[in-house]
Amino acid sequence: MAFNVSNRHQPTMFPAAIEDYVPIDSPARVYDAFVEALDFADLGIKLEPNPNGGAYEYYPKDLMKLLIYGPSYGIRSSRKLERACHDNLSFIWLMGGMKPDYRTIARFRAENKTAIKKVLKQCVRMCIKMDLIEGNVLFVDGCKIRASASIHNTWTKERCEKHIKKIEEKIDLLIESCEKEDAEEQGNSSLVRLKENIQDKAQWINKIKDVLVELEATGKKSINSIDSDCVNGKTRQGTHAIHNMQTTTDGKHGLIVNTECVGQSNDYNQLSPQMEQASETIGHKPQHVVADSGYASVDDLKKISSEINIIVPSKKQSQAAKGASAVGEFDRTRFIFNEEKNEYTCPMGNRLRYIGRSKATGQELYKAQGSMCRGCVHFGDPKLGKCTHCPTGRKIARLTDEKFKEQLEENYTKPENQKLYALRKETAEHPFGHLKRNLGAGQFLLRGKEKVNAEAAVLATCFNMARMMTIMGIQGLISAFRSV
């Protein structure tokens, strides 16, 4: 059997026109048609040349094509995009043979970060015209993506004060050692070195003090000196500096409607703001919104319109579904509330009467008589399956909006809502798998909320483009973009 051996010196007939570098069914042609369909006036980018003259600039549409197509190929950094314009035929075709350097690419991205974020919104509105997005059922989920910063650059007030104290002690030691050296050698070379060392350490102290000022001004518990908008968060790979990327996906084809990176490590209180942004993009309120128990904030869910069907389980419902922890015999959910009498009844028939509000939390407090609890057969340590071991009697704290919370829990258990919630994983979590595994976007490259949101919008657009090509086909999608 013979081998098929390569030969770099074999003459070939390369296509004479760049147009022939990629086939007609290449994804690069889809991205080209998509950017051509964008409304650059709405994005805030001028396509007219500078009337006052000046050096030649790259056409904004070409650079926008490069920035959107690159991540779909797994290429996001400006240096790698520059290299692709030299080596990769699809990039050479997309840029028409032009080869911008990495500084030009990075500058365009930095100057147009707000416009780049709007690209996703225009993509969604094109999808609505193509009948790919309905906006009736929306799924919201969050994912922790590593920031372009180290967790070791995270500073708290205590850490700042500790480091300033250590540096000041080192300065004192340097002065003391230099004084001894001068006394022994009677020279002044040590004084020069001392001034240099003290100046370096003084600059470091000033930087830490600037962080302290920012901590006090923002009211944050900690701040990262490299990317002040990132936070520390736990991931499967450990604790890192992260951005919490929130996405809202449509129930029809799983296309992303909205995305935003928020500066908190959990999803609490994020459902209503994400719904508002998604509703603004699609032009109307959805009929249903679905999210996991991480969004089960009663105060936040109350902000959502009563016309929308909210399908969000409570923490206990989520744990029970996973089999993580069964509801105990004397869990507070086993106690029956009488709204007319404003009191609870325990499983043994004893009454827990209203005693006032908690000053710390504002919750309503209910308590049984201590003599009743002490005489009950279930009096003892709750860890051993008993009700309570408090000698003054069992207490229950009730939320001010407890009734609304109970309505949400009841609504979640309805069969029709359970069917919608069952679709959550395959719809809401699918984009994150594509971004991290297929696009290699396990970490953001940019820093700062605005730049990170622009990067997230491009990644979400790439996901939508991949889904649209699967649904409509490459030629069908190109024709649709041209008609839009």
C-alpha positions, 0 to 999 in steps of 0.5 A: 500500500502506497502513502499519500505524501504531501509536497509543498513545491507542487505548483497549484492554480490558486483562484484569481479572485478572492471571491472564490477563496471560500465555497458558497455554503461557507459560514463566513458568507452568513456573517458577511450578509448579517453585518451588511444587514445591520443598521449602522446608524442605529449602532451609532457608527458613521460609514461616511469618510472624514470630510476634513481628510486625514489618514486612511481608515478601515471601513467600519463594516469590515472591522465589525465583520472581523470582530463578530466572525472571529469568536465563531471560529474560536478567535477573539484576541486582536493579535490572533485576529490579525494573524488570521487575516494573513493565514486563514482563507475565510478571514482573507475572504471576509476582509477582502484581502485587507490585513489590519494590525492588532492595534487597529482592531483593539482600538475599534473594539474599545471605541465602539463597545456600546455599538457592539453591544447593540448588535445582539439587539438588532440580531434579535429583531431580525429573528423576530421578523424571520419568525424565529423568536416569539417571545411568549416563553422566556428562560433566564439563567446565569453562568459564572465566566472567569474575568481577565483578572486574578483573585489575588488582586481582590482587596478588602478593607482589612487586607488594605490596612494589613498591607499598609502596616507591613509596608510601613514596618519595612520602611522603618527597618530600611531606615534603621539598617541604613543608619547602621550602615552609614555609621559603620562605612561613613558613606552616602551610597546607602542613602541613595538606595534608601530613597529609591526603596522608600519611593517604590513602597510609598507609591505602593501605599498610595495605590492601596489607599486609592483602593480604600477610597474606592471601597468606601465610595462604592460601599463594596466589601471587596474590589479587584484592582485589575477589573473593579467590576468583577467579583469573586465566585465559586466555580467547578474549578475553584474560586476565581474572579468572575463575571456573572453572565445572565442570558434570556433565551426564547422558548421557540428555538432557544435563541438568546434574546438578551445578555448582561454581565452583573457584578454579583456572584449569584442570581438573586434579584436578577429576574426582574431586570433581565425580564425588563431588558428582554421585553424591551428588545422583543417589544412586548411582555412574555406570557411565561418566564421560567428560572431556577431557584437561584432567582427565588427572591420574593421582593424581586419577583413582586416587581414582575407584572402580574400578567406574566406567569412566573415559574420559579421554584423555592429553595426547598422545592428545588432541594426536594426535587433533587432529593437533596433533603426531605422536608422534616416532620416539624418543618415550618411548612408543616405548620398551618396558618389561619389568616383570620385568627393570624396564628399558626397551628403545629402538627400536634394541634398547639397554637402559635400566636402573633408576638410582633415583628423582628427588628432585624428582618421585619418578618412577623413572629409567631410563638407557642407557649413554652409550657405546651412545648415542654410538655410535648412528646416531640420536645427535644433537639431538632437534629434528632428529629424533634420539634424544638428544644427552646424552653420558651416555645417554638417560634416561626418567622413569616415573611411580609409577602408570605402569601405571594411566596405560597402562590408562587410555590403552588403555581410551580407545581401545576402540571402545565408549568412543570412541563415548561420548567422541564424544558429549562435545562435544554433551553437556558443552559444550552448556550453556556455549553456552546460558548464555553466548549465550542467557542472556547470562551471560558474566560473574558478577555476584556476588562470593565463592565462595558467592554465585558458586556460588549464581548458577551453580546458578540458571543451571544450573537455567535450562538444565535448565528449557529442556531439560525444556520441549523434551523434555516440553512446557510443559503436560506439564512443569507437570503433572509438577511438580504431581504431584511 
